[in-house]
Amino acid sequence: MPERLGNVLRGNLDVVGLGALLVVLLAAYRHYDPEVFTGASITILSAQFLPLILAAMGQSTIMLAGGIDLSLGSVLALAMAVFAVRADDGVLIAAVTALAVAAATGAANGVLVAYAGLPPIIVTLAASFLWGGVTLVVLPKPGGSVPSGLVNAYNNGWNGIALPFLVIGVVLLLWKAVRTTRFGLSLYAVGGNEHGAYASGIGVRKVKIGAYALAGVFVGLAGIGLAVQTGSGDATIGAPYTLNSIAASVLAGVSFFGGVGQLRATVLAALLIGLLTNLLLFTGLSPFYQLIMQGAVLIVAITVKTFATRERTD
């Protein structure tokens, strides 16, 4: 039994390490907000962090396939704008439309990456301007309207249930199901060794397109969550989510070269970044120093984790 437990811990060192860091950060957070563990506070925080968590899951999915997406923030803003503009026609219709648009833009990115023969970082950087322009056409200035009842239920809970927390749980369960499918296994195979995967009969291009499309669904959900949280849409709000989603993925142990990583760890890493940002706000530091401190902490955390990973593999 102890040996089995040790094997489980060794196989989930990223999750265990991030969980320990999260406990430390929550203890510090409690110093500024004694009610952090109450139902109301959990609901508010989960509503605040949900967009980053989902965006990071989307970025991690692409990184698992050996790619990266610098257009993620633009796609998130596009989904947010579409949902906010169409919400008056019905929340369900607006959500389906926003998800379809996000999945389609993700698939389009995947097609460009799979067939253009260019590095994903170049393709998606160009795509970020394309989707950013489309978003401004959909919503030239902040606006749109999300039903106030939905906004209240999302931010304050519905019959005692934290809806954002529930969404995170459902998405993780769906990912667990996808992870065991042929596509999920192929995703890791392509990221780990693209040429080997091709030689094994895996449709590498199809897997890449599927990875970007699936990431688009995650990012679309993030955009919807952000629209519901704020009650409106904003075409320029997505930019910070691109870099933060990459930071969360790397902090979670997702390899830039693909094939390595767990989305459970990505969720914890996104929570860490969100809590760290809030803690820096509580300290009253100037926003400029907050950015410096946040960047320094992330660099140190990623550096320590990188050295720890090298020690395990040597």
C-alpha positions as a Markdown table, in Angstrom:
| # | Residue | x | y | z |
|---|---|---|---|---|
| 1 | Met | 0.0 | 0.0 | 0.0 |
| 2 | Pro | 2.7 | 2.6 | 0.9 |
| 3 | Glu | 4.5 | 1.7 | -2.4 |
| 4 | Arg | 1.4 | 2.1 | -4.4 |
| 5 | Leu | 0.7 | 5.5 | -2.7 |
| 6 | Gly | 4.3 | 6.5 | -3.5 |
| 7 | Asn | 3.8 | 5.6 | -7.2 |
| 8 | Val | 0.6 | 7.7 | -7.3 |
| 9 | Leu | 2.4 | 10.7 | -5.8 |
| 10 | Arg | 5.3 | 10.4 | -8.1 |
| 11 | Gly | 3.0 | 10.3 | -11.1 |
| 12 | Asn | 1.2 | 13.4 | -9.9 |
| 13 | Leu | 4.0 | 15.6 | -8.6 |
| 14 | Asp | 2.8 | 18.6 | -10.5 |
| 15 | Val | -0.6 | 18.4 | -9.0 |
| 16 | Val | 0.7 | 17.7 | -5.5 |
| 17 | Gly | 3.2 | 20.6 | -5.7 |
| 18 | Leu | 0.7 | 23.1 | -7.0 |
| 19 | Gly | -1.8 | 21.9 | -4.4 |
| 20 | Ala | 0.8 | 22.6 | -1.6 |
| 21 | Leu | 1.5 | 26.1 | -3.1 |
| 22 | Leu | -2.3 | 26.7 | -3.3 |
| 23 | Val | -2.7 | 25.9 | 0.4 |
| 24 | Val | 0.1 | 28.3 | 1.3 |
| 25 | Leu | -1.4 | 31.0 | -0.9 |
| 26 | Leu | -4.9 | 30.5 | 0.6 |
| 27 | Ala | -3.4 | 30.8 | 4.1 |
| 28 | Ala | -1.9 | 34.2 | 3.1 |
| 29 | Tyr | -5.2 | 35.1 | 1.4 |
| 30 | Arg | -7.2 | 34.4 | 4.5 |
| 31 | His | -5.1 | 37.0 | 6.4 |
| 32 | Tyr | -6.7 | 39.7 | 4.1 |
| 33 | Asp | -10.1 | 38.0 | 3.7 |
| 34 | Pro | -11.1 | 35.9 | 6.7 |
| 35 | Glu | -14.3 | 34.8 | 4.9 |
| 36 | Val | -12.4 | 33.3 | 2.0 |
| 37 | Phe | -13.7 | 29.8 | 2.8 |
| 38 | Thr | -17.4 | 30.8 | 3.0 |
| 39 | Gly | -19.8 | 29.8 | 0.3 |
| 40 | Ala | -20.4 | 33.3 | -0.8 |
| 41 | Ser | -16.6 | 34.0 | -1.2 |
| 42 | Ile | -16.0 | 30.7 | -3.0 |
| 43 | Thr | -18.8 | 31.6 | -5.5 |
| 44 | Ile | -17.4 | 35.1 | -6.1 |
| 45 | Leu | -13.8 | 33.8 | -6.5 |
| 46 | Ser | -14.8 | 31.0 | -8.8 |
| 47 | Ala | -16.8 | 33.4 | -11.0 |
| 48 | Gln | -13.7 | 35.7 | -11.2 |
| 49 | Phe | -11.3 | 32.9 | -12.0 |
| 50 | Leu | -13.4 | 30.7 | -14.3 |
| 51 | Pro | -12.4 | 32.6 | -17.5 |
| 52 | Leu | -8.7 | 32.2 | -16.8 |
| 53 | Ile | -9.1 | 28.5 | -15.8 |
| 54 | Leu | -11.0 | 27.7 | -19.0 |
| 55 | Ala | -8.6 | 29.8 | -21.2 |
| 56 | Ala | -5.6 | 28.0 | -19.6 |
| 57 | Met | -7.2 | 24.6 | -20.3 |
| 58 | Gly | -7.6 | 25.6 | -23.9 |
| 59 | Gln | -4.0 | 26.7 | -24.2 |
| 60 | Ser | -2.8 | 23.5 | -22.5 |
| 61 | Thr | -4.8 | 21.4 | -25.0 |
| 62 | Ile | -3.0 | 23.0 | -27.9 |
| 63 | Met | 0.4 | 22.8 | -26.1 |
| 64 | Leu | -0.2 | 19.0 | -25.5 |
| 65 | Ala | -0.3 | 18.7 | -29.3 |
| 66 | Gly | 3.0 | 20.6 | -29.7 |
| 67 | Gly | 1.5 | 24.0 | -30.6 |
| 68 | Ile | 0.7 | 27.3 | -29.0 |
| 69 | Asp | -2.1 | 29.9 | -29.6 |
| 70 | Leu | -1.3 | 33.6 | -29.4 |
| 71 | Ser | -4.8 | 34.4 | -30.8 |
| 72 | Leu | -6.5 | 32.9 | -27.7 |
| 73 | Gly | -7.3 | 36.3 | -26.2 |
| 74 | Ser | -8.9 | 37.5 | -29.4 |
| 75 | Val | -11.0 | 34.4 | -29.7 |
| 76 | Leu | -12.1 | 34.8 | -26.1 |
| 77 | Ala | -13.2 | 38.4 | -26.7 |
| 78 | Leu | -15.0 | 37.3 | -29.9 |
| 79 | Ala | -17.0 | 34.7 | -28.0 |
| 80 | Met | -17.7 | 37.2 | -25.3 |
| 81 | Ala | -18.9 | 39.8 | -27.9 |
| 82 | Val | -21.1 | 37.3 | -29.8 |
| 83 | Phe | -22.7 | 36.1 | -26.6 |
| 84 | Ala | -23.4 | 39.6 | -25.3 |
| 85 | Val | -24.8 | 40.8 | -28.6 |
| 86 | Arg | -27.1 | 37.7 | -29.0 |
| 87 | Ala | -28.2 | 37.3 | -25.4 |
| 88 | Asp | -31.4 | 39.2 | -26.0 |
| 89 | Asp | -32.4 | 36.5 | -28.4 |
| 90 | Gly | -32.2 | 33.9 | -25.7 |
| 91 | Val | -29.3 | 32.8 | -23.5 |
| 92 | Leu | -29.2 | 29.2 | -25.0 |
| 93 | Ile | -29.1 | 30.5 | -28.6 |
| 94 | Ala | -26.4 | 33.0 | -27.7 |
| 95 | Ala | -24.3 | 30.4 | -25.9 |
| 96 | Val | -24.5 | 27.9 | -28.8 |
| 97 | Thr | -23.7 | 30.6 | -31.3 |
| 98 | Ala | -20.7 | 31.8 | -29.3 |
| 99 | Leu | -19.4 | 28.3 | -28.8 |
| 100 | Ala | -19.8 | 27.5 | -32.5 |
| 101 | Val | -17.9 | 30.7 | -33.5 |
| 102 | Ala | -15.1 | 30.0 | -31.0 |
| 103 | Ala | -14.8 | 26.3 | -32.2 |
| 104 | Ala | -14.8 | 27.4 | -35.8 |
| 105 | Thr | -12.1 | 30.0 | -35.3 |
| 106 | Gly | -10.1 | 27.4 | -33.4 |
| 107 | Ala | -10.5 | 24.9 | -36.2 |
| 108 | Ala | -9.5 | 27.6 | -38.7 |
| 109 | Asn | -6.3 | 28.2 | -36.7 |
| 110 | Gly | -5.7 | 24.5 | -36.7 |
| 111 | Val | -6.1 | 24.3 | -40.5 |
| 112 | Leu | -3.6 | 27.1 | -40.9 |
| 113 | Val | -1.1 | 25.4 | -38.6 |
| 114 | Ala | -1.6 | 22.0 | -40.0 |
| 115 | Tyr | -1.3 | 22.9 | -43.7 |
| 116 | Ala | 0.7 | 26.2 | -43.8 |
| 117 | Gly | 3.9 | 24.6 | -42.7 |
| 118 | Leu | 4.7 | 27.6 | -40.6 |
| 119 | Pro | 5.4 | 27.6 | -36.8 |
| 120 | Pro | 2.2 | 27.9 | -34.7 |
| 121 | Ile | 3.5 | 31.0 | -33.0 |
| 122 | Ile | 3.7 | 32.9 | -36.3 |
| 123 | Val | 0.3 | 31.6 | -37.6 |
| 124 | Thr | -1.6 | 32.3 | -34.4 |
| 125 | Leu | 0.1 | 35.7 | -34.0 |
| 126 | Ala | -1.3 | 36.7 | -37.4 |
| 127 | Ala | -4.7 | 35.1 | -36.5 |
| 128 | Ser | -4.8 | 37.3 | -33.4 |
| 129 | Phe | -5.1 | 40.4 | -35.5 |
| 130 | Leu | -7.7 | 38.7 | -37.8 |
| 131 | Trp | -10.0 | 37.6 | -35.0 |
| 132 | Gly | -9.4 | 40.9 | -33.1 |
| 133 | Gly | -10.7 | 42.8 | -36.2 |
| 134 | Val | -13.7 | 40.5 | -36.5 |
| 135 | Thr | -14.5 | 41.1 | -32.8 |
| 136 | Leu | -14.5 | 44.9 | -33.4 |
| 137 | Val | -16.9 | 44.5 | -36.3 |
| 138 | Val | -19.2 | 42.4 | -34.0 |
| 139 | Leu | -19.0 | 44.8 | -31.1 |
| 140 | Pro | -17.2 | 48.2 | -32.0 |
| 141 | Lys | -17.5 | 49.5 | -28.4 |
| 142 | Pro | -18.2 | 47.8 | -25.0 |
| 143 | Gly | -21.9 | 46.9 | -24.7 |
| 144 | Gly | -24.4 | 44.2 | -25.3 |
| 145 | Ser | -26.8 | 42.9 | -22.6 |
| 146 | Val | -26.8 | 39.8 | -20.5 |
| 147 | Pro | -30.0 | 39.1 | -18.4 |
| 148 | Ser | -29.5 | 40.4 | -14.9 |
| 149 | Gly | -30.9 | 37.3 | -13.4 |
| 150 | Leu | -28.2 | 35.2 | -15.0 |
| 151 | Val | -25.5 | 37.6 | -13.9 |
| 152 | Asn | -26.8 | 37.5 | -10.4 |
| 153 | Ala | -27.0 | 33.7 | -10.3 |
| 154 | Tyr | -23.5 | 33.4 | -11.7 |
| 155 | Asn | -21.8 | 35.9 | -9.4 |
| 156 | Asn | -23.8 | 35.2 | -6.2 |
| 157 | Gly | -24.9 | 31.6 | -6.5 |
| 158 | Trp | -28.1 | 29.8 | -7.6 |
| 159 | Asn | -30.0 | 28.0 | -4.8 |
| 160 | Gly | -26.7 | 27.8 | -2.8 |
| 161 | Ile | -24.8 | 26.3 | -5.8 |
| 162 | Ala | -21.7 | 28.1 | -7.1 |
| 163 | Leu | -22.4 | 27.8 | -10.9 |
| 164 | Pro | -18.8 | 28.6 | -12.0 |
| 165 | Phe | -17.4 | 25.9 | -9.7 |
| 166 | Leu | -19.9 | 23.5 | -11.1 |
| 167 | Val | -18.8 | 24.4 | -14.7 |
| 168 | Ile | -15.2 | 23.7 | -13.8 |
| 169 | Gly | -16.1 | 20.3 | -12.5 |
| 170 | Val | -18.2 | 19.4 | -15.5 |
| 171 | Val | -15.5 | 20.5 | -17.9 |
| 172 | Leu | -12.9 | 18.4 | -16.1 |
| 173 | Leu | -15.1 | 15.4 | -16.2 |
| 174 | Leu | -15.6 | 15.9 | -20.0 |
| 175 | Trp | -11.9 | 16.2 | -20.5 |
| 176 | Lys | -11.3 | 13.0 | -18.5 |
| 177 | Ala | -13.7 | 11.3 | -21.0 |
| 178 | Val | -12.0 | 12.8 | -24.0 |
| 179 | Arg | -8.6 | 11.9 | -22.6 |
| 180 | Thr | -9.4 | 8.2 | -22.9 |
| 181 | Thr | -10.7 | 8.3 | -26.4 |
| 182 | Arg | -8.6 | 7.7 | -29.6 |
| 183 | Phe | -8.4 | 11.4 | -30.1 |
| 184 | Gly | -7.2 | 12.0 | -26.6 |
| 185 | Leu | -4.5 | 9.4 | -26.9 |
| 186 | Ser | -3.5 | 10.7 | -30.3 |
| 187 | Leu | -3.2 | 14.2 | -28.9 |
| 188 | Tyr | -0.5 | 13.1 | -26.5 |
| 189 | Ala | 1.1 | 11.0 | -29.2 |
| 190 | Val | 1.4 | 13.8 | -31.8 |
| 191 | Gly | 2.7 | 16.2 | -29.2 |
| 192 | Gly | 5.3 | 13.6 | -27.9 |
| 193 | Asn | 6.6 | 12.5 | -31.3 |
| 194 | Glu | 4.9 | 13.8 | -34.4 |
| 195 | His | 6.9 | 11.7 | -36.8 |
| 196 | Gly | 6.4 | 8.6 | -34.7 |
| 197 | Ala | 2.6 | 9.3 | -34.5 |
| 198 | Tyr | 2.5 | 9.7 | -38.3 |
| 199 | Ala | 4.4 | 6.5 | -38.8 |
| 200 | Ser | 1.9 | 4.7 | -36.5 |
| 201 | Gly | -1.0 | 5.7 | -38.8 |
| 202 | Ile | -2.3 | 8.7 | -36.8 |
| 203 | Gly | -3.8 | 11.5 | -38.8 |
| 204 | Val | -1.5 | 14.2 | -37.5 |
| 205 | Arg | -3.2 | 17.1 | -39.3 |
| 206 | Lys | -6.6 | 16.0 | -38.2 |
| 207 | Val | -5.4 | 15.8 | -34.6 |
| 208 | Lys | -3.9 | 19.3 | -34.7 |
| 209 | Ile | -7.1 | 20.7 | -36.2 |
| 210 | Gly | -9.1 | 18.9 | -33.5 |
| 211 | Ala | -6.9 | 20.2 | -30.7 |
| 212 | Tyr | -7.4 | 23.8 | -31.8 |
| 213 | Ala | -11.1 | 23.3 | -32.3 |
| 214 | Leu | -11.4 | 21.7 | -28.8 |
| 215 | Ala | -9.4 | 24.6 | -27.4 |
| 216 | Gly | -11.8 | 26.9 | -29.1 |
| 217 | Val | -14.7 | 25.3 | -27.1 |
| 218 | Phe | -12.8 | 25.9 | -23.9 |
| 219 | Val | -12.0 | 29.5 | -24.8 |
| 220 | Gly | -15.6 | 30.0 | -26.0 |
| 221 | Leu | -16.8 | 28.9 | -22.5 |
| 222 | Ala | -14.3 | 31.3 | -21.0 |
| 223 | Gly | -15.7 | 34.2 | -23.1 |
| 224 | Ile | -19.3 | 33.3 | -22.1 |
| 225 | Gly | -18.3 | 33.2 | -18.5 |
| 226 | Leu | -16.6 | 36.6 | -18.7 |
| 227 | Ala | -19.7 | 38.1 | -20.4 |
| 228 | Val | -22.0 | 36.7 | -17.7 |
| 229 | Gln | -19.7 | 37.9 | -14.9 |
| 230 | Thr | -19.5 | 41.5 | -16.3 |
| 231 | Gly | -23.0 | 41.6 | -17.8 |
| 232 | Ser | -21.7 | 42.9 | -21.1 |
| 233 | Gly | -19.1 | 42.4 | -23.8 |
| 234 | Asp | -15.8 | 44.1 | -24.6 |
| 235 | Ala | -13.8 | 43.6 | -27.7 |
| 236 | Thr | -10.5 | 44.6 | -26.1 |
| 237 | Ile | -10.6 | 42.6 | -22.9 |
| 238 | Gly | -9.0 | 39.3 | -24.0 |
| 239 | Ala | -5.4 | 40.3 | -24.4 |
| 240 | Pro | -4.2 | 39.5 | -20.8 |
| 241 | Tyr | -5.7 | 36.0 | -21.1 |
| 242 | Thr | -3.2 | 34.9 | -23.8 |
| 243 | Leu | -0.1 | 35.3 | -21.7 |
| 244 | Asn | -1.7 | 34.3 | -18.5 |
| 245 | Ser | -3.0 | 31.1 | -20.1 |
| 246 | Ile | 0.6 | 30.3 | -21.3 |
| 247 | Ala | 2.0 | 31.1 | -17.8 |
| 248 | Ala | -0.6 | 28.8 | -16.1 |
| 249 | Ser | 0.1 | 26.0 | -18.6 |
| 250 | Val | 3.9 | 26.2 | -18.1 |
| 251 | Leu | 3.5 | 26.4 | -14.4 |
| 252 | Ala | 1.3 | 23.3 | -14.5 |
| 253 | Gly | 4.0 | 21.4 | -16.2 |
| 254 | Val | 2.7 | 21.3 | -19.7 |
| 255 | Ser | 5.6 | 21.0 | -22.1 |
| 256 | Phe | 6.2 | 23.6 | -24.8 |
| 257 | Phe | 7.3 | 20.6 | -27.0 |
| 258 | Gly | 4.0 | 18.7 | -26.4 |
| 259 | Gly | 3.0 | 15.4 | -25.1 |
| 260 | Val | 3.4 | 16.1 | -21.4 |
| 261 | Gly | 1.0 | 17.7 | -18.9 |
| 262 | Gln | -2.3 | 17.3 | -17.0 |
| 263 | Leu | -5.3 | 19.7 | -17.2 |
| 264 | Arg | -5.9 | 19.1 | -13.5 |
| 265 | Ala | -2.6 | 20.8 | -12.8 |
| 266 | Thr | -3.5 | 23.6 | -15.2 |
| 267 | Val | -6.7 | 24.4 | -13.2 |
| 268 | Leu | -4.6 | 24.6 | -10.0 |
| 269 | Ala | -2.0 | 26.8 | -11.7 |
| 270 | Ala | -4.7 | 29.2 | -13.0 |
| 271 | Leu | -6.1 | 29.4 | -9.5 |
| 272 | Leu | -2.6 | 30.2 | -8.2 |
| 273 | Ile | -2.2 | 33.1 | -10.7 |
| 274 | Gly | -5.7 | 34.4 | -9.9 |
| 275 | Leu | -5.1 | 34.3 | -6.1 |
| 276 | Leu | -1.7 | 35.9 | -6.5 |
| 277 | Thr | -3.2 | 38.8 | -8.5 |
| 278 | Asn | -5.8 | 39.4 | -5.8 |
| 279 | Leu | -3.2 | 39.2 | -3.0 |
| 280 | Leu | -1.1 | 41.9 | -4.7 |
| 281 | Leu | -4.2 | 44.1 | -5.0 |
| 282 | Phe | -4.8 | 43.6 | -1.3 |
| 283 | Thr | -1.3 | 44.8 | -0.5 |
| 284 | Gly | -2.1 | 48.2 | -2.0 |
| 285 | Leu | 1.0 | 48.2 | -4.2 |
| 286 | Ser | 1.0 | 50.4 | -7.3 |
| 287 | Pro | -0.4 | 48.5 | -10.3 |
| 288 | Phe | 3.1 | 48.9 | -12.0 |
| 289 | Tyr | 4.8 | 47.2 | -9.1 |
| 290 | Gln | 2.1 | 44.6 | -9.0 |
| 291 | Leu | 2.9 | 43.6 | -12.6 |
| 292 | Ile | 6.6 | 43.4 | -11.7 |
| 293 | Met | 6.0 | 41.3 | -8.6 |
| 294 | Gln | 3.6 | 39.0 | -10.4 |
| 295 | Gly | 6.0 | 38.4 | -13.2 |
| 296 | Ala | 8.9 | 37.8 | -10.8 |
| 297 | Val | 7.0 | 35.3 | -8.7 |
| 298 | Leu | 5.9 | 33.4 | -11.9 |
| 299 | Ile | 9.5 | 33.3 | -13.2 |
| 300 | Val | 10.8 | 32.0 | -9.9 |
| 301 | Ala | 8.1 | 29.4 | -9.6 |
| 302 | Ile | 8.6 | 28.2 | -13.2 |
| 303 | Thr | 12.4 | 28.1 | -12.8 |
| 304 | Val | 12.2 | 26.1 | -9.6 |
| 305 | Lys | 9.7 | 23.7 | -11.2 |
| 306 | Thr | 12.0 | 23.3 | -14.3 |
| 307 | Phe | 15.0 | 22.4 | -12.2 |
| 308 | Ala | 12.9 | 20.0 | -10.2 |
| 309 | Thr | 11.7 | 18.3 | -13.4 |
| 310 | Arg | 15.3 | 18.0 | -14.6 |
| 311 | Glu | 16.3 | 16.4 | -11.3 |
| 312 | Arg | 13.5 | 13.8 | -11.7 |
| 313 | Thr | 14.5 | 12.9 | -15.3 |
| 314 | Asp | 18.3 | 12.7 | -14.7 |
